[in-house]
Amino acid sequence: MLHVNARGMKCPWPALRAARAMREADAILIEADDPIAPSELEALAQQQGWDFAALDACRFSLRRAA
């Protein structure tokens, strides 16, 4: 699983970073502390058909659906 650090970045940057990372990986763990990031990342995952999970307030998992 690829790790992406997007702490300190305002949306839409965490979602853009996640989309770029998912070009090369089947799963990523992204850290993002912008309060809008969870909804942005979940929307991105739904749009792309990926699985999304909030691991805690600032850590999220994106994974290609099996």
CYANA upper distance limits for C-alpha pairs under 8 A (distance plus 0.5 A):
  1 MET  CA     25 ALA  CA      7.87
  1 MET  CA     26 ASP  CA      8.00
  1 MET  CA     27 ALA  CA      5.72
  1 MET  CA     28 ILE  CA      5.64
  1 MET  CA     29 LEU  CA      7.17
  2 LEU  CA     21 ALA  CA      8.18
  2 LEU  CA     25 ALA  CA      7.23
  2 LEU  CA     27 ALA  CA      6.97
  2 LEU  CA     28 ILE  CA      5.08
  2 LEU  CA     29 LEU  CA      6.63
  3 HIS  CA     28 ILE  CA      6.22
  3 HIS  CA     29 LEU  CA      5.35
  3 HIS  CA     30 ILE  CA      6.40
  4 VAL  CA     17 ARG  CA      7.96
  4 VAL  CA     18 ALA  CA      7.74
  4 VAL  CA     21 ALA  CA      8.07
  4 VAL  CA     28 ILE  CA      7.49
  4 VAL  CA     29 LEU  CA      6.63
  4 VAL  CA     30 ILE  CA      5.10
  4 VAL  CA     31 GLU  CA      6.84
  5 ASN  CA     30 ILE  CA      6.39
  5 ASN  CA     31 GLU  CA      5.55
  5 ASN  CA     32 ALA  CA      7.30
  6 ALA  CA     13 TRP  CA      8.02
  6 ALA  CA     14 PRO  CA      5.89
  6 ALA  CA     17 ARG  CA      7.87
  6 ALA  CA     30 ILE  CA      7.35
  6 ALA  CA     31 GLU  CA      6.05
  6 ALA  CA     32 ALA  CA      5.33
  6 ALA  CA     33 ASP  CA      8.05
  7 ARG  CA     31 GLU  CA      6.48
  7 ARG  CA     32 ALA  CA      5.03
  7 ARG  CA     33 ASP  CA      5.76
  7 ARG  CA     34 ASP  CA      7.93
  8 GLY  CA     32 ALA  CA      7.71
  8 GLY  CA     33 ASP  CA      6.90
  8 GLY  CA     34 ASP  CA      7.54
  9 MET  CA     13 TRP  CA      6.53
  9 MET  CA     14 PRO  CA      7.00
  9 MET  CA     32 ALA  CA      7.78
  9 MET  CA     33 ASP  CA      8.10
  9 MET  CA     34 ASP  CA      7.27
 10 LYS  CA     14 PRO  CA      7.62
 10 LYS  CA     34 ASP  CA      6.23
 11 CYS  CA     15 ALA  CA      7.47
 11 CYS  CA     34 ASP  CA      7.30
 11 CYS  CA     36 ILE  CA      7.18
 11 CYS  CA     37 ALA  CA      6.79
 11 CYS  CA     40 GLU  CA      8.16
 12 PRO  CA     16 LEU  CA      6.72
 12 PRO  CA     37 ALA  CA      8.26
 12 PRO  CA     40 GLU  CA      7.94
 13 TRP  CA     17 ARG  CA      6.48
 14 PRO  CA     18 ALA  CA      6.60
 14 PRO  CA     32 ALA  CA      6.92
 14 PRO  CA     37 ALA  CA      7.12
 14 PRO  CA     41 LEU  CA      8.13
 15 ALA  CA     19 ALA  CA      6.63
 15 ALA  CA     37 ALA  CA      7.73
 15 ALA  CA     40 GLU  CA      6.79
 15 ALA  CA     41 LEU  CA      6.00
 15 ALA  CA     44 LEU  CA      7.46
 16 LEU  CA     20 ARG  CA      6.72
 17 ARG  CA     21 ALA  CA      6.67
 18 ALA  CA     22 MET  CA      6.62
 18 ALA  CA     28 ILE  CA      8.09
 18 ALA  CA     30 ILE  CA      7.55
 18 ALA  CA     41 LEU  CA      8.27
 19 ALA  CA     23 ARG  CA      7.17
 19 ALA  CA     44 LEU  CA      8.30
 20 ARG  CA     24 GLU  CA      8.13
 21 ALA  CA     25 ALA  CA      6.83
 21 ALA  CA     28 ILE  CA      7.78
 22 MET  CA     26 ASP  CA      6.83
 22 MET  CA     27 ALA  CA      7.32
 22 MET  CA     28 ILE  CA      7.48
 26 ASP  CA     63 ARG  CA      6.30
 26 ASP  CA     64 ARG  CA      5.94
 27 ALA  CA     61 SER  CA      7.72
 27 ALA  CA     62 LEU  CA      6.05
 27 ALA  CA     63 ARG  CA      4.66
 27 ALA  CA     64 ARG  CA      6.84
 28 ILE  CA     61 SER  CA      6.28
 28 ILE  CA     62 LEU  CA      5.86
 28 ILE  CA     63 ARG  CA      7.02
 29 LEU  CA     59 ARG  CA      7.36
 29 LEU  CA     60 PHE  CA      6.19
 29 LEU  CA     61 SER  CA      5.16
 29 LEU  CA     62 LEU  CA      7.11
 30 ILE  CA     59 ARG  CA      6.24
 30 ILE  CA     60 PHE  CA      5.77
 30 ILE  CA     61 SER  CA      6.83
 30 ILE  CA     62 LEU  CA      8.39
 31 GLU  CA     58 CYS  CA      5.92
 31 GLU  CA     59 ARG  CA      5.03
 31 GLU  CA     60 PHE  CA      6.91
 32 ALA  CA     37 ALA  CA      6.92
 32 ALA  CA     58 CYS  CA      5.68
 32 ALA  CA     59 ARG  CA      6.97
 32 ALA  CA     60 PHE  CA      8.43
 33 ASP  CA     37 ALA  CA      7.57
 33 ASP  CA     57 ALA  CA      8.19
 33 ASP  CA     58 CYS  CA      5.72
 36 ILE  CA     40 GLU  CA      6.82
 37 ALA  CA     41 LEU  CA      6.35
 38 PRO  CA     42 GLU  CA      6.55
 38 PRO  CA     54 ALA  CA      7.86
 38 PRO  CA     60 PHE  CA      8.15
 39 SER  CA     43 ALA  CA      6.56
 40 GLU  CA     44 LEU  CA      6.70
 41 LEU  CA     45 ALA  CA      6.67
 41 LEU  CA     52 PHE  CA      8.21
 42 GLU  CA     46 GLN  CA      6.70
 42 GLU  CA     52 PHE  CA      6.44
 43 ALA  CA     47 GLN  CA      6.59
 44 LEU  CA     48 GLN  CA      6.72
 45 ALA  CA     49 GLY  CA      6.33
 45 ALA  CA     50 TRP  CA      5.14
 45 ALA  CA     51 ASP  CA      6.70
 45 ALA  CA     52 PHE  CA      6.51
 45 ALA  CA     62 LEU  CA      7.39
 46 GLN  CA     50 TRP  CA      6.62
 46 GLN  CA     51 ASP  CA      8.01
 46 GLN  CA     52 PHE  CA      8.44
 49 GLY  CA     64 ARG  CA      7.71
 49 GLY  CA     65 ALA  CA      7.22
 50 TRP  CA     62 LEU  CA      6.94
 50 TRP  CA     63 ARG  CA      5.98
 50 TRP  CA     64 ARG  CA      5.11
 50 TRP  CA     65 ALA  CA      5.72
 51 ASP  CA     61 SER  CA      8.35
 51 ASP  CA     62 LEU  CA      6.14
 51 ASP  CA     63 ARG  CA      5.54
 51 ASP  CA     64 ARG  CA      6.61
 51 ASP  CA     65 ALA  CA      6.21
 52 PHE  CA     60 PHE  CA      7.75
 52 PHE  CA     61 SER  CA      6.20
 52 PHE  CA     62 LEU  CA      5.33
 52 PHE  CA     63 ARG  CA      7.19
 53 ALA  CA     60 PHE  CA      6.17
 53 ALA  CA     61 SER  CA      5.59
 53 ALA  CA     62 LEU  CA      7.22
 54 ALA  CA     58 CYS  CA      8.42
 54 ALA  CA     59 ARG  CA      6.77
 54 ALA  CA     60 PHE  CA      5.04
 54 ALA  CA     61 SER  CA      6.96
 55 LEU  CA     59 ARG  CA      5.84
 55 LEU  CA     60 PHE  CA      5.85
 55 LEU  CA     61 SER  CA      7.50
 56 ASP  CA     60 PHE  CA      7.66
